[in-house]
Amino acid sequence: MTAVTDQDRDHGQGPEHEGVEEAGRDDGRRWDDGLIARRAAEAAQESAEAERTPEDDEPGPQVEAYGLPGSPLRPRLDALRELVGLSRARLDGDTLAEAGRVLDEASARQRLSSRHTVVAIAGATGSGKSTLFNALAGVQISETGLRRPTTSAPIACSWTDGAAGLLDRLAIPGRLRRRPVQGGTATDEALQGLVLVDLPDHDSAATGHREQVDRVLALVDAVIWVVDPEKYADAALHERYLRPLAGHAEISFVVLNQIDRLSGEAADLVLDDLRRLLDEDGMAVGEHGEPGATVMSLSALTGAGVGDLREVLGRFVQARTAAARRLSADVDAAAARLRPVYVAEGRPGLGERAREEFTDRLSEAVGAAAAGQAAEREWRRNAGRACGTPWLRLWRWYESTRQLGGGGLDLMAQALAPPEEELTARQRVEQAVRQLADDAVDGLPTPWAQAVRETAVNGAKGLPEALDELSRNAQAGAGGRGRGGNADTGSAPVGPGVRGAGGATTAAGHGKRGSGSAGSGSGSGSAGRATAPVAGALGGRVARPPRPAWWPAAVLAQASMTLLQIFGGLWLLGQIVGVLEPGLLTPALLMLAGVIGGPLVEWSCAAAARGPARRYGQEAERRLREAAAGCGRARVLDPVAAELARYREVRERYVAVTELSTTGG
C-alpha cells in the first residue's frame, strides 16, 4: 500500500480519496467510472465532511512549544537574550554565535505547533533506519535496498495534520511528506502528534547527505539513533554526534537494530557494551526511572521490539515536552561553551586595599607627603621670622640674598622641567594605573580582563597633567586661605608647592637651596629645589601660613627684649662717653636680660610652634592627597568599577541561565 503525501492534501483531497486514486494509478486506468464506484466515493466524502469539526477547517493556534505554566525555560531564554545583549560590546560575534542561534531557533519553534513532536531517525549506512522508519509507519515509505546510500533526502511521516510549518522549517518538500497507516489501536492514538523524519546516512560518502543530517539534527525535537551489531562502536558516531550531544540524553533514543542476527545472549552482551560506550561519552542512560537516553534492542526486519518502541514513543509524544527539553539542552550547551568567558576564578574586583594603594601611589606621584613636610617647615620658618631676634633675622636675610644672587639662575634651570623628574612622575602614575588594573582583573575571564585594562588605560590618559593642574589650583587657592586660617585648629591650606606629576613646578618654598624648605613630588626625592623666585617665574603663588593668636604676644616679648638690649647698650655707651653717671651694673643687667631673653623667647616660640606646624603640614598633605584621590577616582577608579559592575551584571545573567537548567546540564 502506498502512503498519502501532504502535497496532495494541500490540494483539498482527503486521505480516502487519495488512497482510491493512487490504487487506480497502478494499472494506469481510472476505476471509478462506474455508478457503484462513484457512489462509494461520494459517500466517503460526505462521511469525512460530517466528521470534520469547524476547528478542522481553520488552522490551529500556534501554541508556544515551551510556554507551559511554571516552565523555567522562558526565564532561561530571557536571561540568555539579556546576556547576549549585554555582551555584544565585549565579546566577538563568533563567541556569541551559538547562543544567538539557540535564541533564533527557540523563537522559530515558539511560533510553530506545540501539538507535534518531531523525531528524526539517524543512523549509519546499512544500520536499517529506513526499515525501522517503515515499520513504525506501517507502510513502505522510505526506500530500502542493498544499494548505498539508499536515502538521499529527509522523508517525513506525520501522524496528524497541522505539521506543515514544522516540515517547512526542516525544508522537507511536499513530495517527501507522507502519512502512516493507522489501525485505530491505543498505540496509534498515542502517536497522534508524532512527526517522524528519516534522514540520510550520517557517514555517507556524499558530503551533501552529511550536511543535511547535521542541519536537520539541529532542528528536530528528538532523535532515534539506530545502530547495528557491527557499527555500534563506530568512532564517527560517538565522537561526532553522541559525545557532543551528551547533554541531550533525555530526547535521545539509542536503538540496537538487527538483533535477529544475534543470539539472545550475544544481543544482551552487545546492548550492555553499547550502554558502556554511552556512559563513556557522558550520555546518561535512563534506567530505573532516572532521566536519560532510552536504550533498547529490536529487529526492524522481523518486527521484534518494534511494538515496545512504539509504546515508548507514544508516551514520549503525549508528554509534549520534547521541544522544551530540546531547547533547554541547547541552552545548556550554549552556556557550557560560554562558561570560559563568564566564569571567573575567585572573586575579582576592587577591594579597599587596592583603592588605598592606588591613592597612595597617586599621592606619591603628586608629592603630597613632600608638600606636607614643606608646609610644616614653612610654618615653623614663619614662626621663627616673627618671633626670632632681629639680629638672627638680619643674618638669615643676608644669607638668603647671597644664595639667590649667586645661584638663582641655576636653581631656575633645574626647576623648570628636568626630563628625568618628569619621566619619573609619569612613570609613577602609569605604574599606579597598571597595578590597579592588575588587581582589578585578577581572576577575570580574558575578554573582560582586557576590557577592564583598556578602561584603566583610557582613563589614565591625561592623568599626570590633571594632577599637575590640581597642584597648581590647590596652591593658587592657598594664598587667600593662608592669611585667614588658624594653625591651632588645623584648618590650613596646601603648603609650599611641589613638582606635579606632569613635571611642572607648581609652587615654591623659601630659604636656602638644600635646606629642605620646599618638597619635590616628582619622584626624584630632592626636596627644596623650588624657590620663591622660580615659583614667580612659573606663575605659581607662595602660600603664607596662618598666624596663631599668641604670635602678637611673642612678637611684643621679643621686641621688649630687643629694646632692653638697645636701652642697656645706649646706657653703657652714654657712661663711656661721659654723658651719664657711671654705674655699670644696671645697664649691664638690662642688656644681659635682653640678650638672654631674646633667644629664650625665640626658643619658646619654636617649641610652641611644633604642634601647630605639624598639624598644618598634615592638613596640607591631606588636602592634596584627597584632591589627587578624587582626580584618580573620577578618571580611573569609577570607570574601572563601572566595567566590573557590568561584568557582575552579565555574570548574574549567566548564573540565571545555568541555575534554572532542567536537563542537568
WOHUUR-V548783 format. One record per residue. N is the residue number from 1. PHI is phi as a letter, one per 40 degrees, with the letter a starting at -180 (* if undefined). D_LAST is the distance of its C-alpha to the last C-alpha in Angstrom with 1 decimal. Layout:
n->N phi->PHI d_last->D_LAST
n->N phi->PHI d_last->D_LAST
//
This chain:
n->1 phi->* d_last->44.7
n->2 phi->c d_last->43.2
n->3 phi->c d_last->40.3
n->4 phi->c d_last->40.8
n->5 phi->c d_last->39.2
n->6 phi->c d_last->37.6
n->7 phi->c d_last->40.1
n->8 phi->c d_last->43.0
n->9 phi->c d_last->41.6
n->10 phi->c d_last->41.3
n->11 phi->c d_last->45.1
n->12 phi->g d_last->45.7
n->13 phi->c d_last->46.3
n->14 phi->c d_last->44.9
n->15 phi->c d_last->43.5
n->16 phi->c d_last->46.8
n->17 phi->c d_last->48.9
n->18 phi->c d_last->46.7
n->19 phi->c d_last->46.8
n->20 phi->c d_last->50.6
n->21 phi->c d_last->51.0
n->22 phi->c d_last->48.8
n->23 phi->c d_last->50.8
n->24 phi->c d_last->54.0
n->25 phi->c d_last->52.9
n->26 phi->c d_last->52.8
n->27 phi->b d_last->56.6
n->28 phi->g d_last->57.0
n->29 phi->b d_last->59.0
n->30 phi->c d_last->58.5
n->31 phi->c d_last->59.1
n->32 phi->c d_last->59.1
n->33 phi->c d_last->62.5
n->34 phi->c d_last->64.1
n->35 phi->c d_last->64.7
n->36 phi->c d_last->62.7
n->37 phi->c d_last->59.7
n->38 phi->c d_last->59.8
n->39 phi->c d_last->60.0
n->40 phi->c d_last->57.1
n->41 phi->c d_last->54.9
n->42 phi->c d_last->56.1
n->43 phi->c d_last->55.4
n->44 phi->c d_last->51.9
n->45 phi->c d_last->51.3
n->46 phi->c d_last->52.8
n->47 phi->c d_last->50.7
n->48 phi->c d_last->47.5
n->49 phi->c d_last->48.6
n->50 phi->c d_last->49.5
n->51 phi->c d_last->46.1
n->52 phi->c d_last->44.2
n->53 phi->c d_last->43.3
n->54 phi->d d_last->43.5
n->55 phi->c d_last->39.7
n->56 phi->c d_last->39.8
n->57 phi->c d_last->42.1
n->58 phi->b d_last->39.8
n->59 phi->c d_last->36.4
n->60 phi->c d_last->33.7
n->61 phi->c d_last->31.8
n->62 phi->c d_last->28.7
n->63 phi->c d_last->26.3
n->64 phi->c d_last->22.9
n->65 phi->c d_last->20.3
n->66 phi->b d_last->17.8
n->67 phi->c d_last->20.5
n->68 phi->c d_last->20.4
n->69 phi->d d_last->21.8
n->70 phi->g d_last->19.4
n->71 phi->c d_last->16.4
n->72 phi->c d_last->13.9
n->73 phi->c d_last->13.1
n->74 phi->c d_last->16.4
n->75 phi->c d_last->16.1
n->76 phi->c d_last->12.8
n->77 phi->c d_last->14.8
n->78 phi->c d_last->17.8
n->79 phi->c d_last->16.1
n->80 phi->c d_last->14.8
n->81 phi->c d_last->18.4
n->82 phi->c d_last->20.0
n->83 phi->c d_last->17.9
n->84 phi->c d_last->19.2
n->85 phi->c d_last->22.6
n->86 phi->c d_last->23.0
n->87 phi->b d_last->22.0
n->88 phi->c d_last->24.2
n->89 phi->c d_last->27.1
n->90 phi->b d_last->25.4
n->91 phi->b d_last->23.1
n->92 phi->c d_last->24.4
n->93 phi->c d_last->23.7
n->94 phi->c d_last->22.0
n->95 phi->c d_last->19.2
n->96 phi->c d_last->18.6
n->97 phi->c d_last->19.4
n->98 phi->c d_last->16.0
n->99 phi->c d_last->15.0
n->100 phi->c d_last->18.5
n->101 phi->c d_last->18.2
n->102 phi->c d_last->15.2
n->103 phi->c d_last->17.3
n->104 phi->c d_last->20.3
n->105 phi->c d_last->18.9
n->106 phi->c d_last->17.6
n->107 phi->c d_last->21.1
n->108 phi->c d_last->22.7
n->109 phi->c d_last->21.0
n->110 phi->c d_last->21.9
n->111 phi->c d_last->25.5
n->112 phi->b d_last->25.6
n->113 phi->c d_last->26.1
n->114 phi->c d_last->23.6
n->115 phi->c d_last->25.9
n->116 phi->b d_last->24.9
n->117 phi->b d_last->22.1
n->118 phi->c d_last->22.2
n->119 phi->b d_last->21.5
n->120 phi->c d_last->22.3
n->121 phi->b d_last->23.9
n->122 phi->b d_last->23.4
n->123 phi->a d_last->25.1
n->124 phi->c d_last->27.4
n->125 phi->c d_last->31.1
n->126 phi->g d_last->32.9
n->127 phi->c d_last->30.0
n->128 phi->g d_last->31.5
n->129 phi->c d_last->28.9
n->130 phi->c d_last->31.8
n->131 phi->c d_last->33.6
n->132 phi->c d_last->30.7
n->133 phi->d d_last->30.4
n->134 phi->c d_last->34.1
n->135 phi->c d_last->33.9
n->136 phi->c d_last->31.3
n->137 phi->c d_last->33.4
n->138 phi->g d_last->36.6
n->139 phi->a d_last->38.4
n->140 phi->c d_last->38.9
n->141 phi->b d_last->36.9
n->142 phi->c d_last->35.3
n->143 phi->c d_last->37.8
n->144 phi->b d_last->37.7
n->145 phi->i d_last->40.0
n->146 phi->c d_last->40.6
n->147 phi->c d_last->40.5
n->148 phi->b d_last->37.4
n->149 phi->c d_last->35.4
n->150 phi->c d_last->36.2
n->151 phi->c d_last->33.7
n->152 phi->b d_last->34.1
n->153 phi->a d_last->32.3
n->154 phi->c d_last->29.7
n->155 phi->b d_last->31.4
n->156 phi->b d_last->30.2
n->157 phi->b d_last->31.3
n->158 phi->b d_last->30.9
n->159 phi->c d_last->31.8
n->160 phi->b d_last->32.7
n->161 phi->c d_last->33.9
n->162 phi->g d_last->32.2
n->163 phi->b d_last->29.6
n->164 phi->c d_last->31.7
n->165 phi->c d_last->29.5
n->166 phi->c d_last->26.4
n->167 phi->c d_last->28.5
n->168 phi->c d_last->30.0
n->169 phi->c d_last->26.5
n->170 phi->c d_last->26.1
n->171 phi->g d_last->29.7
n->172 phi->c d_last->31.1
n->173 phi->c d_last->34.8
n->174 phi->c d_last->36.8
n->175 phi->c d_last->38.6
n->176 phi->b d_last->35.5
n->177 phi->b d_last->34.5
n->178 phi->b d_last->35.6
n->179 phi->b d_last->35.9
n->180 phi->c d_last->35.6
n->181 phi->c d_last->38.4
n->182 phi->b d_last->37.7
n->183 phi->b d_last->39.8
n->184 phi->g d_last->39.1
n->185 phi->c d_last->37.4
n->186 phi->c d_last->34.7
n->187 phi->c d_last->32.2
n->188 phi->c d_last->33.3
n->189 phi->c d_last->32.9
n->190 phi->c d_last->29.3
n->191 phi->c d_last->28.6
n->192 phi->c d_last->30.0
n->193 phi->h d_last->27.6
n->194 phi->c d_last->26.3
n->195 phi->b d_last->26.6
n->196 phi->c d_last->26.5
n->197 phi->b d_last->26.6
n->198 phi->c d_last->28.0
n->199 phi->c d_last->27.0
n->200 phi->c d_last->29.1
n->201 phi->c d_last->28.4
n->202 phi->c d_last->25.5
n->203 phi->b d_last->27.8
n->204 phi->c d_last->30.9
n->205 phi->c d_last->33.5
n->206 phi->c d_last->33.7
n->207 phi->c d_last->31.5
n->208 phi->c d_last->31.5
n->209 phi->c d_last->30.1
n->210 phi->c d_last->27.0
n->211 phi->c d_last->26.5
n->212 phi->c d_last->26.8
n->213 phi->c d_last->24.1
n->214 phi->c d_last->21.6
n->215 phi->c d_last->22.6
n->216 phi->c d_last->22.3
n->217 phi->c d_last->19.0
n->218 phi->c d_last->17.5
n->219 phi->b d_last->19.1
n->220 phi->c d_last->19.1
n->221 phi->c d_last->17.1
n->222 phi->a d_last->16.8
n->223 phi->b d_last->18.2
n->224 phi->b d_last->20.6
n->225 phi->c d_last->20.8
n->226 phi->b d_last->24.4
n->227 phi->b d_last->25.5
n->228 phi->b d_last->28.9
n->229 phi->d d_last->30.3
n->230 phi->c d_last->31.3
n->231 phi->b d_last->28.2
n->232 phi->c d_last->25.3
n->233 phi->b d_last->24.7
n->234 phi->c d_last->25.4
n->235 phi->c d_last->23.7
n->236 phi->c d_last->23.5
n->237 phi->c d_last->21.3
n->238 phi->c d_last->18.9
n->239 phi->c d_last->18.8
n->240 phi->c d_last->19.0
n->241 phi->b d_last->16.8
n->242 phi->c d_last->15.1
n->243 phi->c d_last->13.6
n->244 phi->c d_last->12.3
n->245 phi->c d_last->11.1
n->246 phi->c d_last->9.3
n->247 phi->c d_last->6.1
n->248 phi->c d_last->8.9
n->249 phi->c d_last->10.2
n->250 phi->c d_last->11.1
n->251 phi->b d_last->13.4
n->252 phi->b d_last->14.8
n->253 phi->b d_last->18.2
n->254 phi->b d_last->19.7
n->255 phi->b d_last->23.4
n->256 phi->c d_last->26.0
n->257 phi->c d_last->29.1
n->258 phi->g d_last->32.7
n->259 phi->c d_last->32.9
n->260 phi->c d_last->36.5
n->261 phi->c d_last->37.2
n->262 phi->b d_last->36.1
n->263 phi->c d_last->37.6
n->264 phi->d d_last->35.8
n->265 phi->c d_last->35.1
n->266 phi->c d_last->34.1
n->267 phi->c d_last->31.6
n->268 phi->c d_last->29.9
n->269 phi->c d_last->29.8
n->270 phi->c d_last->28.3
n->271 phi->c d_last->25.6
n->272 phi->c d_last->24.8
n->273 phi->c d_last->24.6
n->274 phi->c d_last->22.3
n->275 phi->c d_last->19.9
n->276 phi->c d_last->20.3
n->277 phi->c d_last->19.5
n->278 phi->c d_last->16.3
n->279 phi->c d_last->15.3
n->280 phi->c d_last->16.4
n->281 phi->c d_last->14.3
n->282 phi->g d_last->11.1
n->283 phi->c d_last->11.0
n->284 phi->c d_last->11.2
n->285 phi->b d_last->14.6
n->286 phi->c d_last->15.3
n->287 phi->b d_last->18.4
n->288 phi->f d_last->20.3
n->289 phi->g d_last->18.4
n->290 phi->c d_last->15.0
n->291 phi->c d_last->12.3
n->292 phi->i d_last->11.8
n->293 phi->c d_last->14.1
n->294 phi->c d_last->17.7
n->295 phi->b d_last->20.1
n->296 phi->a d_last->23.8
n->297 phi->b d_last->27.1
n->298 phi->a d_last->29.9
n->299 phi->b d_last->32.8
n->300 phi->c d_last->33.0
n->301 phi->c d_last->36.6
n->302 phi->c d_last->37.9
n->303 phi->g d_last->35.6
n->304 phi->c d_last->34.5
n->305 phi->g d_last->31.0
n->306 phi->c d_last->30.8
n->307 phi->c d_last->31.6
n->308 phi->c d_last->28.7
n->309 phi->c d_last->26.3
n->310 phi->c d_last->28.0
n->311 phi->c d_last->27.5
n->312 phi->c d_last->23.8
n->313 phi->c d_last->23.6
n->314 phi->c d_last->25.8
n->315 phi->c d_last->23.6
n->316 phi->c d_last->20.5
n->317 phi->c d_last->22.6
n->318 phi->c d_last->24.2
n->319 phi->c d_last->21.0
n->320 phi->f d_last->20.6
n->321 phi->b d_last->16.9
n->322 phi->c d_last->16.0
n->323 phi->c d_last->16.3
n->324 phi->c d_last->14.1
n->325 phi->c d_last->11.3
n->326 phi->c d_last->11.9
n->327 phi->c d_last->11.9
n->328 phi->c d_last->8.8
n->329 phi->c d_last->7.0
n->330 phi->c d_last->9.5
n->331 phi->c d_last->8.8
n->332 phi->c d_last->5.2
n->333 phi->c d_last->7.4
n->334 phi->c d_last->10.2
n->335 phi->c d_last->8.9
n->336 phi->c d_last->8.0
n->337 phi->c d_last->11.6
n->338 phi->c d_last->13.0
n->339 phi->d d_last->12.1
n->340 phi->c d_last->15.4
n->341 phi->c d_last->17.5
n->342 phi->b d_last->16.3
n->343 phi->c d_last->15.5
n->344 phi->c d_last->18.9
n->345 phi->c d_last->20.3
n->346 phi->g d_last->22.2
n->347 phi->b d_last->23.7
n->348 phi->c d_last->25.5
n->349 phi->i d_last->28.3
n->350 phi->b d_last->32.0
n->351 phi->c d_last->33.4
n->352 phi->c d_last->37.0
n->353 phi->c d_last->38.0
n->354 phi->c d_last->37.0
n->355 phi->c d_last->38.8
n->356 phi->c d_last->41.9
n->357 phi->c d_last->42.0
n->358 phi->c d_last->41.8
n->359 phi->c d_last->44.6
n->360 phi->c d_last->46.6
n->361 phi->c d_last->46.4
n->362 phi->c d_last->47.5
n->363 phi->c d_last->50.3
n->364 phi->c d_last->51.4
n->365 phi->c d_last->51.3
n->366 phi->c d_last->53.4
n->367 phi->g d_last->55.7
n->368 phi->c d_last->55.3
n->369 phi->c d_last->56.6
n->370 phi->c d_last->59.5
n->371 phi->c d_last->60.3
n->372 phi->c d_last->60.4
n->373 phi->c d_last->62.7
n->374 phi->c d_last->64.9
n->375 phi->c d_last->65.2
n->376 phi->c d_last->66.2
n->377 phi->c d_last->68.8
n->378 phi->c d_last->70.1
n->379 phi->c d_last->70.5
n->380 phi->c d_last->72.4
n->381 phi->c d_last->74.5
n->382 phi->c d_last->75.4
n->383 phi->c d_last->76.4
n->384 phi->c d_last->78.6
n->385 phi->c d_last->80.2
n->386 phi->c d_last->81.0
n->387 phi->b d_last->82.1
n->388 phi->c d_last->83.5
n->389 phi->c d_last->87.1
n->390 phi->c d_last->88.5
n->391 phi->c d_last->89.8
n->392 phi->c d_last->86.3
n->393 phi->c d_last->84.9
n->394 phi->c d_last->87.6
n->395 phi->c d_last->86.8
n->396 phi->c d_last->83.0
n->397 phi->c d_last->83.9
n->398 phi->c d_last->86.1
n->399 phi->c d_last->83.5
n->400 phi->c d_last->80.8
n->401 phi->c d_last->83.3
n->402 phi->c d_last->84.2
n->403 phi->c d_last->80.5
n->404 phi->c d_last->79.6
n->405 phi->c d_last->82.8
n->406 phi->c d_last->82.2
n->407 phi->b d_last->78.5
n->408 phi->c d_last->77.1
n->409 phi->c d_last->76.5
n->410 phi->c d_last->74.5
n->411 phi->c d_last->72.4
n->412 phi->c d_last->71.7
n->413 phi->c d_last->70.7
n->414 phi->c d_last->68.3
n->415 phi->c d_last->66.7
n->416 phi->d d_last->66.2
n->417 phi->a d_last->63.0
n->418 phi->c d_last->62.7
n->419 phi->c d_last->60.1
n->420 phi->c d_last->58.8
n->421 phi->c d_last->58.3
n->422 phi->c d_last->56.7
n->423 phi->c d_last->54.3
n->424 phi->c d_last->53.5
n->425 phi->c d_last->52.8
n->426 phi->c d_last->50.3
n->427 phi->c d_last->48.7
n->428 phi->c d_last->48.2
n->429 phi->c d_last->46.5
n->430 phi->c d_last->44.3
n->431 phi->c d_last->43.4
n->432 phi->c d_last->42.6
n->433 phi->c d_last->40.2
n->434 phi->c d_last->38.6
n->435 phi->c d_last->38.1
n->436 phi->c d_last->36.7
n->437 phi->c d_last->34.1
n->438 phi->c d_last->33.2
n->439 phi->c d_last->32.7
n->440 phi->c d_last->30.6
n->441 phi->c d_last->28.2
n->442 phi->d d_last->27.7
n->443 phi->g d_last->24.0
n->444 phi->c d_last->23.2
n->445 phi->d d_last->21.1
n->446 phi->d d_last->23.7
n->447 phi->c d_last->24.0
n->448 phi->c d_last->24.5
n->449 phi->c d_last->26.8
n->450 phi->c d_last->28.8
n->451 phi->c d_last->29.1
n->452 phi->c d_last->30.3
n->453 phi->c d_last->32.8
n->454 phi->c d_last->34.2
n->455 phi->c d_last->34.6
n->456 phi->c d_last->36.5
n->457 phi->c d_last->38.7
n->458 phi->c d_last->39.5
n->459 phi->c d_last->40.5
n->460 phi->c d_last->42.6
n->461 phi->c d_last->44.8
n->462 phi->g d_last->48.1
n->463 phi->c d_last->47.3
n->464 phi->d d_last->50.2
n->465 phi->c d_last->52.6
n->466 phi->c d_last->51.2
n->467 phi->c d_last->51.8
n->468 phi->c d_last->55.3
n->469 phi->c d_last->56.1
n->470 phi->c d_last->54.8
n->471 phi->c d_last->57.3
n->472 phi->c d_last->60.1
n->473 phi->c d_last->59.4
n->474 phi->c d_last->59.2
n->475 phi->c d_last->62.5
n->476 phi->c d_last->64.2
n->477 phi->c d_last->63.5
n->478 phi->c d_last->64.7
n->479 phi->c d_last->68.3
n->480 phi->c d_last->68.6
n->481 phi->c d_last->66.8
n->482 phi->c d_last->68.5
n->483 phi->c d_last->71.9
n->484 phi->b d_last->70.8
n->485 phi->c d_last->68.4
n->486 phi->b d_last->69.2
n->487 phi->c d_last->68.3
n->488 phi->c d_last->68.7
n->489 phi->c d_last->65.9
n->490 phi->g d_last->63.6
n->491 phi->c d_last->63.3
n->492 phi->b d_last->63.8
n->493 phi->c d_last->62.7
n->494 phi->c d_last->61.3
n->495 phi->c d_last->63.9
n->496 phi->d d_last->65.4
n->497 phi->c d_last->63.1
n->498 phi->b d_last->61.0
n->499 phi->c d_last->59.9
n->500 phi->c d_last->56.7
n->501 phi->c d_last->53.5
n->502 phi->c d_last->54.7
n->503 phi->h d_last->57.8
n->504 phi->c d_last->60.6
n->505 phi->c d_last->62.8
n->506 phi->b d_last->62.4
n->507 phi->a d_last->65.2
n->508 phi->a d_last->67.7
n->509 phi->c d_last->69.2
n->510 phi->b d_last->72.9
n->511 phi->h d_last->75.0
n->512 phi->c d_last->75.6
n->513 phi->c d_last->73.4
n->514 phi->g d_last->71.5
n->515 phi->c d_last->72.3
n->516 phi->g d_last->68.7
n->517 phi->c d_last->69.5
n->518 phi->b d_last->66.6
n->519 phi->c d_last->63.1
n->520 phi->b d_last->61.0
n->521 phi->b d_last->57.2
n->522 phi->c d_last->56.7
n->523 phi->g d_last->55.6
n->524 phi->c d_last->58.9
n->525 phi->g d_last->60.0
n->526 phi->c d_last->63.5
n->527 phi->c d_last->64.5
n->528 phi->g d_last->67.6
n->529 phi->c d_last->67.7
n->530 phi->c d_last->67.9
n->531 phi->b d_last->71.2
n->532 phi->c d_last->72.7
n->533 phi->c d_last->74.4
n->534 phi->c d_last->71.2
n->535 phi->c d_last->69.3
n->536 phi->c d_last->71.9
n->537 phi->c d_last->71.8
n->538 phi->c d_last->68.0
n->539 phi->g d_last->68.3
n->540 phi->c d_last->67.0
n->541 phi->b d_last->68.6
n->542 phi->c d_last->69.7
n->543 phi->c d_last->68.4
n->544 phi->c d_last->71.2
n->545 phi->c d_last->70.0
n->546 phi->c d_last->71.2
n->547 phi->b d_last->74.2
n->548 phi->c d_last->74.2
n->549 phi->c d_last->76.8
n->550 phi->c d_last->78.8
n->551 phi->c d_last->79.5
n->552 phi->d d_last->82.7
n->553 phi->c d_last->84.2
n->554 phi->c d_last->83.3
n->555 phi->c d_last->84.9
n->556 phi->c d_last->87.9
n->557 phi->c d_last->88.3
n->558 phi->c d_last->88.0
n->559 phi->c d_last->90.5
n->560 phi->c d_last->92.8
n->561 phi->c d_last->92.6
n->562 phi->c d_last->93.4
n->563 phi->c d_last->96.4
n->564 phi->c d_last->97.6
n->565 phi->c d_last->97.5
n->566 phi->c d_last->99.3
n->567 phi->c d_last->101.8
n->568 phi->c d_last->102.6
n->569 phi->c d_last->102.9
n->570 phi->c d_last->105.3
n->571 phi->c d_last->107.3
n->572 phi->c d_last->107.8
n->573 phi->c d_last->108.6
n->574 phi->c d_last->111.2
n->575 phi->c d_last->112.8
n->576 phi->c d_last->112.9
n->577 phi->c d_last->114.5
n->578 phi->h d_last->116.9
n->579 phi->c d_last->115.9
n->580 phi->b d_last->114.8
n->581 phi->c d_last->116.3
n->582 phi->c d_last->115.2
n->583 phi->i d_last->112.5
n->584 phi->c d_last->109.6
n->585 phi->c d_last->107.7
n->586 phi->c d_last->106.5
n->587 phi->c d_last->105.2
n->588 phi->c d_last->103.8
n->589 phi->c d_last->101.8
n->590 phi->c d_last->100.6
n->591 phi->c d_last->99.5
n->592 phi->c d_last->97.9
n->593 phi->c d_last->96.0
n->594 phi->c d_last->94.7
n->595 phi->c d_last->93.8
n->596 phi->c d_last->92.0
n->597 phi->c d_last->90.5
n->598 phi->d d_last->89.0
n->599 phi->c d_last->86.6
n->600 phi->c d_last->86.0
n->601 phi->c d_last->84.9
n->602 phi->c d_last->82.7
n->603 phi->c d_last->81.1
n->604 phi->c d_last->80.5
n->605 phi->c d_last->78.9
n->606 phi->c d_last->76.7
n->607 phi->c d_last->75.5
n->608 phi->c d_last->74.9
n->609 phi->c d_last->73.0
n->610 phi->c d_last->70.4
n->611 phi->c d_last->68.2
n->612 phi->c d_last->68.2
n->613 phi->c d_last->67.8
n->614 phi->c d_last->64.7
n->615 phi->c d_last->63.2
n->616 phi->c d_last->64.2
n->617 phi->c d_last->62.5
n->618 phi->c d_last->59.3
n->619 phi->c d_last->59.2
n->620 phi->c d_last->59.7
n->621 phi->c d_last->56.8
n->622 phi->c d_last->54.6
n->623 phi->c d_last->55.3
n->624 phi->c d_last->54.7
n->625 phi->c d_last->51.5
n->626 phi->c d_last->50.2
n->627 phi->c d_last->51.2
n->628 phi->c d_last->49.4
n->629 phi->c d_last->46.3
n->630 phi->c d_last->46.4
n->631 phi->c d_last->46.8
n->632 phi->c d_last->43.9
n->633 phi->c d_last->41.7
n->634 phi->c d_last->42.4
n->635 phi->c d_last->42.0
n->636 phi->b d_last->39.2
n->637 phi->c d_last->37.6
n->638 phi->c d_last->36.9
n->639 phi->c d_last->35.4
n->640 phi->c d_last->33.2
n->641 phi->c d_last->32.1
n->642 phi->c d_last->31.4
n->643 phi->c d_last->29.2
n->644 phi->c d_last->27.3
n->645 phi->c d_last->27.0
n->646 phi->c d_last->25.6
n->647 phi->c d_last->22.9
n->648 phi->c d_last->22.1
n->649 phi->c d_last->22.0
n->650 phi->c d_last->19.4
n->651 phi->c d_last->17.5
n->652 phi->c d_last->17.5
n->653 phi->c d_last->16.4
n->654 phi->c d_last->13.4
n->655 phi->c d_last->12.6
n->656 phi->c d_last->13.2
n->657 phi->c d_last->10.6
n->658 phi->c d_last->7.7
n->659 phi->c d_last->9.4
n->660 phi->c d_last->9.8
n->661 phi->c d_last->6.4
n->662 phi->b d_last->7.6
n->663 phi->b d_last->5.4
n->664 phi->g d_last->3.8
n->665 phi->c d_last->0.0
//
